[in-house]
Amino acid sequence: MIEIKKRDPSLGPEKAVLIGLITQGQTEELVNEYLDELAFLAETAGAVSVKRFTQKLQSPDSRTFIGSGKLIEIQQFIQSREIDLVIFDDDLSPSQTNNIERELRVKIIDRSNLILDIFAGRAQTAQARAQVELAQLQYLLPRLKGLWSHLERQQGGIGTRGPGEKEIETDRRIVKHQISLLKKQLQKIDLQNQTQRKSRGEYIRVALVGYTNVGKSTLMTLLSKSDVFAENKLFATLDTTTRKVVFERMPFLLSDTVGFIRKLPHHLVESFKSTLDEVREADLLLHVVDISHNQYEDHIRVVQETLKELNAFDKPTIMVFNKIDAYETKHFDEHLPESVKKEIREDLNRGWQQRTNNKAVFISAVRKDNIDLLRYMMYDEIKKRYQDRYPYKTEFF
């Protein structure tokens, strides 16, 4: 068994080291962007990032993910700074985790494990808690061998005679049984949710989607004129929030959904598919993007790939580029003439209008810039959906 010293919780937040690998097709700048996000994830989970290590390799080392020299360098730093935790930006195999822990003698987690931990801390409803627990158990199942290697022995003593069985197999059966129970529980909740959705079936549905922390909940509050929890942390909300909204006497349902993220664990996407039914069944998507982020186009790609996985990619969509105020603060020099600023804004807008067939709008949810324009675009799209669905009914439009 690998001995890892226990940490006194009274010492404050855990101190973490972040590890990123620069492989073929990736630049150091890009990997550092990814590590920025990993640091934000660590902060959201309650850890403090002390240092980052990166290494260039053709492919991950099958035994320890990183090279032996880099492992020694990290080990020396850990010993000098009393580090509690090492976080890898990519998923580790059970054997890699075991081998690295044996060398470093501290807790080792990967990106998926970190995201699952954050989701576990954020889950409020019975559905969200069951979904997270299911994803955690599915993540744990293939890793039991590494986690419980000290139990790989024949049981002995009174009450254990007979066919003989390794404790690891007992653990596997317990986990598989719990997975089965959670799936049944989620099916029951899903049926209840379907009944609720059917009861409001005549309304056109609009869903906010986007990368995590792009301002969806703030925009939801603006459009629905109701309080929706918003926080400057990743995955501030896990449960879908739905509000009835009325534009010019035309009602519709607006839903705020969980944010997506790069390398979102597959088990988590699978577990949360019932929550994301609001996305699959929506008539119109508002794809919210943080235009001020350096990797915003990569974020768009991640969201689009997740929508494909949910079979919701081809839905009518308005691209909502939020945080234009932060974009201007970041990219506009204070001495830049207003005419040049205006030209840059127009070029940005023109480019995305062409790429989205005039279905893009640049807003600031904080300053409320262009919110009326967004409402007009939404009204126009929602009205078309009503006219297509109910050509002989006029009370909606």
TATALIN-V157480 format. One record per backbone hydrogen bond with DSSP energy under -1.0 kcal/mol. NH is the residue of the N-H (numbers start at 0). CO is the residue of the C=O. If there is no record, write none. Layout:
# TATALIN-V157480
NH:CO
NH:CO
This chain:
# TATALIN-V157480
10:7
11:8
15:47
16:84
17:50
18:86
19:52
21:54
25:22
30:26
31:27
32:28
33:29
34:30
35:31
36:32
37:33
38:34
39:35
40:36
41:37
42:38
43:39
44:40
46:41
47:13
49:15
52:17
54:19
56:21
60:64
64:60
65:63
70:66
71:67
72:68
73:69
74:70
75:71
76:72
77:73
78:74
79:75
80:76
81:77
82:77
83:14
84:14
85:106
86:16
87:108
88:18
96:92
97:93
98:94
99:95
100:96
101:97
102:98
103:99
104:100
106:83
108:85
113:109
114:110
115:111
116:112
117:113
118:114
119:115
120:116
121:117
122:118
128:124
129:125
130:126
131:127
132:128
133:129
134:130
135:131
136:132
137:133
138:134
139:135
140:136
142:139
143:140
146:142
147:143
150:147
151:148
152:150
159:156
169:165
170:166
171:167
172:168
173:169
174:170
175:171
176:172
177:173
178:174
179:175
180:176
181:177
182:178
183:179
184:180
185:181
186:182
187:183
188:184
189:185
190:186
191:187
192:188
193:189
194:190
195:191
196:192
197:193
198:194
199:196
200:197
202:199
205:252
206:283
207:254
208:285
211:259
218:214
219:215
220:216
221:217
222:218
223:219
224:220
232:230
240:255
242:253
244:251
246:249
249:246
251:244
252:203
253:242
254:205
255:240
256:207
259:209
263:260
268:264
269:265
270:266
271:267
272:269
275:271
276:273
278:275
279:275
280:276
282:204
283:204
284:315
285:206
286:317
287:208
287:285
288:319
290:288
290:321
292:289
295:292
298:294
299:295
300:296
301:297
302:298
303:299
304:300
305:301
306:302
307:303
308:304
309:305
310:307
311:306
317:284
318:358
319:286
320:360
321:288
321:319
323:362
326:322
327:323
328:324
329:325
330:326
331:327
335:332
340:336
341:337
342:338
343:339
344:340
345:341
346:342
347:343
348:344
349:345
350:346
351:347
352:348
353:349
354:350
355:351
357:352
360:318
362:320
363:368
367:363
368:363
373:369
374:370
375:371
376:372
377:373
378:374
379:375
380:376
381:377
382:378
383:379
384:380
385:381
386:382
387:383
388:384
389:385
392:389
